[in-house]
Amino acid sequence: MGLREGGALGDVLGAARDRAFVGRAVELALFRSALTGDSGACPVHYLHGPGGIGKSTLLRRFTREGRRAGRPVVEVDGRTVAPTPQGFTAAVGEAVGEPGLVLMVDTFERCQGLEGWLSEQFLPGLPTGSVVVIAGRLAPDPHWTSDPGWADLLRVTALRNLPPDDAARLLHARGLRPEAHQALLSFTGGNPLALSLAAAVAVKEEEARAEGGRAEGAKSGWKPSQDVIATLLATLLGDIPSAAHRRALEICAHTYVTSEALLRALMGEGAPELFAWLREQPFIESTDAGLFPHDVVREALEADLRWRDPEGFADMHRTVHQQLVERVRTAPEEQMLPATSTLLYLYRREASANFRKWREGGHVEDEPYEAADRGRVLELAETAEGEESAAICRFWLDRQPEAFRVFRSTQTGEIVAFFAWLRLREPLDTDVDPVVDAAWEHARSAAPLRPGEHLALARFSVHPPLYQRTSAPMDLMHWRALGEIFRADRLAWTFVVMRDNGYWDDYLSYFAMPPAARRPHVGQHAYALFSHDWRAQPVGSWLEARSNATLTDDPASRTPSRTPEHDEELVVLSRPEFDTAVRDALRALRRPDALAANPLNRSRLVTESGTNLAGLLASAVDAVREGRSGDKHHRALGITYLEGTPSQEAAAERLGVPFSTYRRHLTSGIDRLTDLLWRSELNGTRITEAN
């Protein structure tokens, strides 16, 4: 549109802004109602929200609406007005007494100290019929909003990001092709400023490709440039008081929710002050569990720190990860699910394909199964999986009712999904359930259970409307399964049971849970059992692999299941094999080549001890000293294996005891040493703890 004769450049500018304006239908309707003086309309509107949320854009639209209605409109910018009653009054000028005045106050946070005067003196003095809109980053003072005199006169609106449809319309208005929308929407979360900046960059990139003869459009993996990120952060965050405040912000951006307790564990005694500061920021939201930033702030802070200080980002990530892992392991039962989901949120980049319903968790509640739920659970099982599966579900409800969880809609109160986490120590009744039979067959053929160990199955994951597809109930089921794994004692195998249709194959294999060879049938459906032996790759190394994978933005460089230091699976030995390996290792202590070939080097016992096999055996010999006759056992073992006497006869002579006595002490010492090491292998405890 060109500048027509007799027109003004401002008219062209305003028309262009009108065409590009999207959304805010509710706010526009309320303002128009105030302009026309509708019954019940509020004359004073207070808009608040973080930088970039669109407050100034909306005020410009209100200004045009007011002028089109023939009203006198006065605009006051808090950045330029003197923050005193006199300065504010001077900025409004003579229009203060005009009938029908429309007063627009932008960037009010710069003169927030005038709020009390404004509500008590200035605004009450305006003529009846005036309309006032105040916009700033901070919410109004509670004394104002709780004043009964203002109850019918003041409308407070917290501006939020644009919903997906409006955000897509904005991108379209900026000239961006639809195939590029999703990448920009994912980064910006619907923040208007971020959308506009990102769209401008993406359009230029499209134009450059077109000029170069490459018209494929913006890629789905589009990422913002550092210039875009820097501009966003400067606008969104404002002034940050100190490096400690910046680090608190970065922690808050990295975690799903940040509590004061988590901040204290990571930042020490200054946490209360930092938490209070975070809570006051307009781009931070509060929940029962803690604080979290708006999506665009989270994404921009993460991207900036990764680029600016990758080592610092890695250090922060590992520290946060360690704290959250410990929280999962120690949280009370009722806190296990939120603790697990908070930990798994750190893996959201690599888990985005199937864990993308984080904000929908409040749509359903996870509850323990009760007898009154039986009919509904069986109904869901038959609906999703058929009569045969429902019969098997009935069997497990009778055998292990405590294994079942139900997921109830928070809107209707109806049970919409259920889940079962079976714990099994021996293969009983396998003829009833072919899926459980297949699990036992796989465990027996690959690495049988040892005394005291058990296997677990995520046997039923049933949500009929979106059966075993991404949904809020499915997320909760996954989080519960992983939480149970992280907290389990003596867990050997886990099996995640899914319909054998390929949907989960790549995803679960990436997380070191490949499908077992056998695909059992129940009724007309085949099922895949995604398995993991937690003795071969314990929880600690599995979590470390997941944690390290999040530190790279290059998916091709991520190891499918393990980090380099865990490329080789751990060996899982039976008790006879373990005893033989201990005796062989003792005899090979002074022969490095033979000791290096001992299977104990690839056992959980050694890999989690923080030392090598020789050092571990020396520590175990020392630990044998404790207890009855411990000193005699310790001396016999030490002389024979650690000091390397040429023969057992020479060892007995050095100890000054008859050979038969020496042999008795040595045999008992080896038995005690082996028992001690076996307990450590099974329980994952240190030698001193296993003694």
N, C-alpha and C positions, 0 to 999 in steps of 0.2 A: 504493500500500500504506500503510495507516494504522498508527499505533502501538497495538499490541494491549495489553490489560490485563496488567500484570505484566512486560511487555517493557521494553526500553531503547531510547532514541533511537539509540544506537550500533548496535544490531542492524538497525534500519531502514536506517541509513546504509550499513552493510556489505553488506546485501542489495542495495541499489541499485547499489553499486559492483560487486558480483559480476555483476549483469545487464549493466552497461555495459562490463565488461572483455572485450577481444577480443585474439586473437592470443597470441604468446609460448608456443606449444604446446611447443616444444623445451625452453625454460627451465623451464616448469612440470613437464615430465616428469622432467627431471634433478633438480629439487628434491624431487619426490615420491619418486624413487628413493633420494635421500639420507635422507629421513625414514623410509623403511621398511627402511633398512640393506641394500639390495640389494648383491650382490657387485659390486665394481668401481665403486660410486658414490663420488663425492668428497664429503667432509664440509664442505669450505670452497669457497664459490662467490664469485668476485669479478666483479661486473658493472661495466662502465664505458661511458660514452658522454656526449655533450653534454647540456646542459640541455634539458629538454622531450622527451627521448627515451623517457621512461616508466619511469625507474629507481624512483622513489618509488611509483608505481602498482603496479609489479610486486612491490616489497617488501611493500606492504600486502596484496596477494593471497597472498604467501608466509606472512605473519603469520597470516592467517585459516586457511590450510591447516595451519599448525603447530598452532594452537589446536584445530582440529577433530580433529587426530590425538592430542589429549590431551597435547601437549608443553608444558613451561613456555617461554614466549616472552618475550624481553627485547628492547626496541627502544632503540637509541642513535642520536641525531641529532648529526652532527658540528657542526651550527650552534650547539648549546647545550652540548656537553661541553667541559670544559677540555682543551686539546690537550696533556695530559701523561699519563704512565702512571698517576699517582694519580687524575687526573680521570676518565680512561676507566674505570679499575677501579671507582671510586665510582659511575659511571653504570650499570655492569652490576649492582653491588650483590651481595647475598648469593646470588643465583642462579648466580654464577660456578661453584659446585661442584655444582649440581644435576644428577643424571643426566638425559640426554635433552634438555639445554638447546638451544634454538633461539635464536641471537643474530642480530639484524638491525641492521646498521650502515649508516645512510644518510648522504648528503652527506659522504663520507669525505674529499673533497678539502680540507675545512676542518681536518682533523687528519691530513693526509698524512704529517707528520713522525713520526707514531707507527708507520709501516709496518714499519720494521725491528724495533722492540720487539714489535710485534704478532706478526710471523711467527716471531721467535726466542724469545720468552718467554711472551707471554700465551696465544696459541692452543695451543702445545704443552702448556700446563698444564690445558686443559679436559678434562673426563671423556670417555672413549671413548663414541662414540654421539652426541656433540654435533654440531649442524649450524650452520654460520656462513655468513651471506650479507653481503658487503661491497659497497656500491654507491657509486661516485663518478665524477667527470668524467674523472679521469686513469687511465691504465693502470697496473697494478702495476709496481713496480721490477723491472728485469731480474734483479737478484740473487735476488729471491724466485722468479720463474718458472723460473730456470735451476738452482735448487737441486735436486739429485736426490732429496733427502729429501721434497720437496713434490710431486714429479712425479705420484704417484698419489693425492695428497690435495687438490690445488688445481685447481679448474676456473675458467678465465678466459673470460669472455664479453663481447665488444664488442657492445653493443646497437645495433641498426640501426633505421631507419625501418620502419614496418609495411608489409608487401607489399600490393599493390593490393586483393586480396580482403579482407584484414583491415581495411584502411583504410576500405573501403566499408561493412563491417559496423559499424565504429565510427560512421560518419556516420549509418547507419540507426538505430543505437541512440540517437543524439542527436536523432532525429526529423526528419532532413533527407530530403526527397524525392529519389528516384534521379536525376531529370533535372538536379539541381543538383550531383551528386557530382563530375563531371569537372572543373569549374572549381576546386573546392576541392582536389581531388587534385593538379591541376597546380601550384597555388600551394604547397601544403605539402610535396609530395614524400613524404607518408606519415609526417611527424613527428607523433607523438600529441598533443603540446601544441598545435601549430599547427592540427591537425584539430579539436580540441575547441573552441579559441577561435573559429576560423572558422565552425564549425558553429553555435555559440551565436549568433553575429551573423547568420548566414544564416537561421536559424530565426526570429529576431526580425523580420527583414526580410520573411519569408514571412507571418508573423502580421500585420504592419502592412499588407501588401498585401491580405490577406484581409479585414481590418477595413475597408479602403477600397473593397472590392468588386472588387479586382483579384487574382484567384486564379491568375495564370499561373505562379506558382512562381519559384524563383530562376533568374536568367538564366545562360546559358552563359558570359557575359563577367563574371561576378562578380569583384570585386576586394576585397581586405581593406581595412578602414578604417585610418586612421592610428593609432587607439587599439590595434587588434589588432597592427599592426606594431611599435608602441612596446613593447607588453607582450612580444611575442616577442623583440625584440632585447635587452631588459633581462634576460630569462630565459636566452636562448641564449648571449649573448656574455659576460656577467659584466663585470668591470672591464677597461677598455682603458687601457693605461698612458699613451698620449700621442696627440696629433693625428697624428703620423707613423704610429703603429701603426694608427690608425683608417683612414688613407688606404691603407696596405698591405692592410688587410682589404677595403676597397672595390675596390681593383684586383683582388684575388684573386677577389672575387665577380663582377666584370665579365668576366674572362677565363675561357676554358675550363680551362686549367691555367696556373699561375704558377710560373715558374722563378726562381732567384736572379738569373740573367742579365737576365731581363726586369725584375725589380724594381730591379736596379742601373741599368738604362737609364732607368727612370722616376723613381727616388728617390735615386740617387747612392750615395755610399760607405757610407751606413747600411744598405744592402740586406742584408748578411749577418746582422746582428743582427735585422732585421725578419723575414727569411725564417726564421731559427731560431725566433723567437717564434711565427710563424704555424704552423710545423710542430708545435709543442707543444700547440696548441689542440685540444680534444676534438672540435670540429665541423669539423676540417680533415682531409682524407684525402690520402695520399701515393701517387703513381704514379711510374713511371720518368721521365715527362716533367716532373713538378713537383707542385704542390699544388692542391687544389680544395676548396671548402667543401660541406657538406651542402646539398641543394637548398633547404630552407626558409631557411637562413642566407643563401644567395645571393639568393633572391627578396626576403627582408625587407630586406637591406642595399641592394639596388638600388632597391626601392620607396621606402625611407626617404630615400635621397640624392636621388632624382628629385624628391620632394615638398619636402624640406627645402632643397635648394640646387640648383635645376635648372641654373644657370649653372656651378656647380662640377662637376656631373655631366657636362655637355657638354664642359667643358675636359678632364676626366679621360678621357672617351671618345675625344676627338680625339687626345689624346696617346698613348693605348694603341693606337688604330687606326693612327696613323702608324708606331709601332714595329713593329706586326705586319705591316703592308704591306711595310716594308723587309725584315723577316725572310723573308717569302715570296720576295721578289725575289733575296735573296742566299744563301738556305739551300742547302747541298749537295743534290744530286739526291735522295739517300736521305731527306732531311729535308723535301722539298717538301710531301708529303701532310700530315704533322702540322702544319706551319707554315700551310698553307692552311686546314685544318679549324679551327685556333685562330682565324684571322682571321674566317672565316665564322661562327663561333659568336657574334661580336658582332652578327650580323644575325638571331639566332635568333628574335626576336619576329616579324619580318615573314616569316621563312622557315619558321615552325612547321608550316605545312600539309603540307610535303613533306620537310623536313629534321628529322625528329624521332627519329632512331635513334642519337643521339650516343653513348649508353652501350653500343650494340651493336657498335661498331667493332671490338672485339677478337674478334668471332665469325668474322671472315674476315681474311685477309692479302692485301695487294696485292703481286703479284710480276710481274716481266717475263716475257713469253712465251718459252718455249723450244721447240725442235723436237719434243721428246717430248710436248708438250701438244697437238699438232695434232689428234689424233683426238678428244680430249675437247672441244676448242673447236668443232670441226665438228659433233659430236654435239649440243652445247648449241644451236648455231645452228639446226640442223634441227628440234630439239624445239620451240624457241620461235617460229621464224619460217618454217620450211618448207624444202624442198629447194632452191628457187631462191635463197633467201638464203644457204644454206650454200654453194652454188656461188660466189656473189659473195665470201663470206668466204674461201673457198679461194684465190680470185684475189688478194685483198689480203694474205693470209698469205704468198703467194709474192712479192708485190711490196714490201710494207712490213712485214715481221715485227716490226721494232722498234716499230711503232705499237701493238702489242697488249699488253694487261695481262690477267693471270688473277687470279681471286680464289678463294683456297683456304680451305676450312673449317678452323679451328683445332682442331676436335674430331675430324674424320675424316680430314683431310689431302686430301680430294677437292676438285677444282676445281668450283665451283658456279656461277661466272659469269665473263664476260669482257667486255672493253671495247677499242675501237680508236680512237685519235686520229690520223687521217690528216693528213699535211701535203702539200699539193699546190701546185706552182708553175706548172704548165701543164696544160691539159685533154687529157690523153692517155687513151686507152682508155675514153672516156666511154660507148661503146656496151656495155661490159660491165656497168656499174653505173648504172641509171637515177637513183639517188639522187645520186650524184656528178655526173651530167650535169645534174640540176636545180640543183645548187649552182652549177655554172659558169654556167648560163644566167642565174640570178638575179644573180650577181656582174657578168656582162657587161652586163646591162640596167640595173643600178642604178649601179654604179661599178666599172669594170674595175680589175684589178690593175695596178700600175705596176712598172717594172723593179725586181727584187730583192724584191718582196713575195710573200706566199703566203697561201693560205687553209687553214683546218683544219676537219675534220669529226669530231664525236663520232659516228662511223659506226655502231658496234655498241654497244648497252648491253643485254646479254643476261643475264638471271637467270631461268630458266624458272619456278621455283616462284612468284615474285611478279613476273611479267614487267613491267618498267618501272613498277612501283609502289614505294612507299616500302619500303626494306629497307637493311640494312647495306651490301651490295655497291653498291646504287644511290647511296647517300651517298658512298661512296669514289669512284665513277665521276664524280660531280658535282665533288667536291673536286679530283680529278686534272685534269678538264677546265679548271676555273677556274684552278688553279695553272699549267697550261700557258699559258693566256691571259695571266696576270699576268706571266709571265717571258718571253714570246715576243719575238722580234726581227723586226721588219718583218712583223707579222701584219696582214693587211688584213681578211679576213672569217672569221667562225666560223659553223658550222652545227651545231646540236644536233639529231640525228635521233631522232624518237620516232614510235611508232605514231600514226596520225591518228585518234584517238578522243576528242580534246578534253580528256583528263586533264591535260595540261601547258599548255594554251593560256593561261589567265589567269596562271598562275604565271610562266612564262617571258616573257610579254609584259610583265608588271610589271617584270621585270628587264631591260627594253629589248632583248628578243630575240623580236620578233614572228615569226609563221610566214610563210614565203615563199608566194607565190600558188600555185605549182605543187606538187601533191601526187603524187609519183611512186608507182607500184605495183611491188612485188616479189612475184611470185606472187599470192596472193589478198589481200595486205595493202597498204593505202595508208599512206604515211609523210609526216609534216610535218617541214619543215626550219626550225627556229627560228634566225633569222639576226641577226647584228650586224656592222656595219662599224666596226671599231676606229679607223679614220681619222676617221670622222664624229663619234664619241664615244669618245675614247681611254680607256685603262684608268684613268688618273688621275681624270678627271671622272666615270667610271662608279663608281669606288670612293667618290668624294666623295658622289655621290648616294645610294649605299647607306648610307654612314655617317650622313649627315644624316637619312635616313628613320628611323633607330633612335632619334632624339632626341625623337620625338613618340609619345605613346600613342594618338593619334587616327588610326586607319587612313584615315579619309576625307580627312584633310589631307595625306596623303602623295602626292607627285607620282608618276604611274605609272612613269615611266622616268627623269626628270631633275629636278634641283633647278632653281629659277627661273633661276639664272645660266647654266644649260646648256639652256634651252628650245629654242634654235635649233641644229640640227645643223651640224656643221662641213662645209665644202665639201671635196670630194676632187677635185683637179685633175690632169689628165694633164701630162706635161712640157711640151708645146707651150703648153697653156693657162696653166701656171705661168709660163713665160718671158714670155708676153705680159702677164700680170698684173704681173710685176715691172717691166717697162719702163713700163707705164701708171702704176704707182705712183710711179716715179721722176719722171716728167713731171708728176704731180699733187701733188708734195710741197708746193707753195706754193698749192694750191687745195683747201682742206679739204673742200668738198662733193664734188668729184670723187674725192678720196682715200677718203672715207667709203664710196663706192659700189664700191670695188675689192674683188673676191672674196677677196683675201688676208686681209681682216679676219676672215673666217670660216674661215681655214685653221688647221690645227694649229700651223703655224709661229708665228702671231701669238698665238693664245689661250694657248699654253703658254710664251710668252716673258716674261710679266710686264710687258709694255709695249705701247704702241700701234704701229700700222704705221709711222708716221713715225719713232718712236724706234728701232724694229727696223731700219729701213733705214739710219738714221744709224749704228747700231752695226755693221751689216754693211759700210758704206763704210769705217769705221775699221778693221775686221778685214782688209779687202783689203790694207792696208799691208804685212802680213806676206808674205814670199816674194819671189821674183825679180820685179824691176820693180814691186814693190808700191807704192812711194812714188809712182811716176809714175801708176799706176792710181788710187791714192787721191786725188791732187791733181786729176786730170781729173774724177773723179766728184764730189768735194767742190765744186769751182768751178762745175760745170755744174748740179748738182741741189740741193746743200745751201745754197750761197750765192746761187743764183738769178740768175746773170748773164743779161742780156737776150737774148743770142744765143750760138751756138757760136763764131762769129768773135770775139766779145768775150772769151769764155772762153779761146780760144787766145792772144789778145793779152795777157790778164792772166797767163797761164802763161809767156809769152815764148818760145813755140815755134811753128814753122810749123803752119798749119791741118791739113795732112795728118798731121803727127806727133801733133797733139792728137787727131784723129779715130781714129788707130790706138790711142793710149793709152785713149781713152774706150771704144771697142768692146771691147778686151781687158778693160778694167775691168768693163764690164757683164757680159761672159761669166763672169769670175771671181766677181763678186758673185752672179749667178744660180746658178752651180754651188754656191756656198757656202750659199745659202738653200735650194736643193733638197735638199742633204744634210741640212740641219737639219730640213726638212719630213718627209723620209722616216724619219729615225732618231730624231726627237724629242729631238735634242741642242741645246744652246745654240750660238749662233753661234761662240763662241770654241772650242768643242769640235769643231764641224764643220769648222773651218778646217784 
